[in-house]
Amino acid sequence: MTILQVNGSGTPSDPWILKTPPGTSEYKVYRDEAANPPALCCEVGTTKLSYQLRCIEDLHAMLKAHGDWMALGIADEQKPAKEDTVEGWGRSPSNPVGGWYGLKKGLRGRFAMYVPPVMEILGLVELEHNPKNNRMRAI
């Protein structure tokens, strides 16, 4: 297993600087445990998105149970997500929160774009970094 070099500590004053799975965009991400509910906050340029912080543990548990690679299936909120993908699970009524992990209406999608790299730096998953059709699996 490769240990990733990453800048930042994942706090609001020292966010992680990550790249999207295809490596095409850089973004900042940090944990805001004081938020209600606790949030994983992402800054992509001037856009700010957030997801329930519990998504990291919940997604890891789902991937462990899945037991194999799963397609990311990245999609904006306004577009439908394919079933049996990380994006589809991140908005499914059958996930542990009963729907969207995204917290800001209009910006709740792209869960599978911004959460998997965080899980990769935490050593929880393997993540592909191809131009398209990336997958992830639990470690």
C-alpha positions in Angstrom: 0.0 0.0 0.0 1.3 3.5 -0.9 1.3 6.2 1.7 0.1 9.4 0.2 1.8 12.6 0.8 -0.7 15.3 1.5 -0.5 18.9 2.7 -2.7 20.1 5.6 -4.2 18.5 8.6 -7.9 18.6 7.6 -8.9 21.4 9.9 -10.6 24.7 8.9 -7.3 26.6 9.5 -5.1 24.0 7.8 -7.3 22.1 5.2 -6.2 19.2 3.1 -5.3 20.1 -0.5 -6.5 17.3 -2.7 -7.2 16.4 -6.3 -10.3 14.9 -7.7 -10.1 11.2 -8.7 -9.1 12.0 -12.4 -6.5 14.5 -11.1 -8.1 17.3 -13.1 -9.1 19.7 -10.3 -7.6 20.7 -6.9 -9.8 21.5 -3.9 -9.6 22.1 -0.2 -11.4 20.0 2.4 -11.6 20.0 6.1 -13.6 18.5 9.0 -16.0 20.9 10.8 -17.0 18.9 13.9 -18.7 21.9 15.5 -21.2 22.2 12.6 -24.7 20.8 13.1 -24.6 18.2 11.9 -20.8 17.7 11.8 -19.6 18.3 8.3 -16.9 17.5 5.8 -16.5 20.9 4.0 -15.1 21.3 0.5 -14.0 24.4 -1.2 -13.7 24.2 -5.0 -12.6 27.6 -6.2 -15.3 29.9 -4.8 -17.9 27.1 -4.5 -18.4 25.7 -1.0 -20.0 22.2 -0.6 -20.5 20.1 2.5 -21.5 16.6 3.4 -22.4 15.0 6.7 -19.1 14.0 8.3 -20.5 10.6 9.1 -20.4 9.8 5.4 -16.8 8.7 5.8 -17.6 5.9 8.3 -20.9 5.0 6.6 -19.3 4.7 3.1 -16.4 2.7 4.4 -18.8 0.2 6.1 -20.9 -0.1 2.9 -17.8 -0.7 0.8 -16.5 -3.3 3.3 -19.9 -5.1 3.0 -19.8 -4.7 -0.8 -16.4 -6.5 -0.8 -15.2 -5.4 -4.3 -14.6 -2.4 -6.5 -17.5 0.0 -6.9 -17.8 2.6 -9.7 -17.9 6.2 -8.5 -20.6 7.3 -10.9 -20.1 11.1 -10.2 -23.1 13.3 -11.0 -24.4 16.8 -10.2 -27.4 17.0 -7.9 -29.6 17.9 -10.9 -28.7 14.7 -12.8 -29.8 11.2 -11.8 -27.1 9.0 -10.3 -26.6 5.4 -11.6 -27.6 2.6 -9.3 -24.8 0.5 -7.7 -22.4 3.4 -7.7 -20.9 5.5 -4.8 -22.8 8.5 -6.0 -26.1 6.6 -6.2 -25.5 5.3 -2.6 -24.7 8.8 -1.4 -28.3 9.9 -2.2 -30.2 6.7 -1.8 -33.2 6.5 0.6 -31.7 3.1 1.7 -28.4 4.6 3.0 -27.9 5.1 6.8 -29.2 8.8 6.6 -32.1 7.9 4.4 -31.1 10.2 1.5 -28.6 12.9 0.6 -25.3 13.2 2.6 -24.9 16.6 0.9 -26.0 19.5 3.1 -26.5 22.4 0.7 -29.5 22.1 -1.6 -28.4 22.6 -5.2 -24.8 21.4 -4.3 -25.6 18.0 -2.8 -24.3 16.0 -5.7 -20.7 15.2 -6.7 -20.4 13.2 -3.4 -18.3 10.6 -5.3 -16.0 13.3 -6.6 -15.0 14.9 -3.3 -15.4 12.2 -0.5 -13.3 9.3 -2.0 -10.0 11.2 -2.1 -10.5 12.1 1.6 -11.0 8.4 2.4 -7.9 7.5 0.4 -5.6 9.9 2.4 -7.1 8.4 5.6 -6.0 5.0 4.4 -9.6 3.6 4.2 -9.9 2.9 0.5 -8.0 2.2 -2.7 -9.1 4.7 -5.4 -8.4 4.7 -9.1 -7.1 7.8 -10.8 -8.0 7.3 -14.5 -9.4 10.1 -16.8 -12.9 8.5 -16.5 -14.9 5.7 -14.9 -12.9 5.5 -11.6 -13.7 3.0 -8.9 -12.9 2.5 -5.2 -12.9 -0.3 -2.7 -12.4 -0.6 1.0 -9.1 -1.6 2.5 
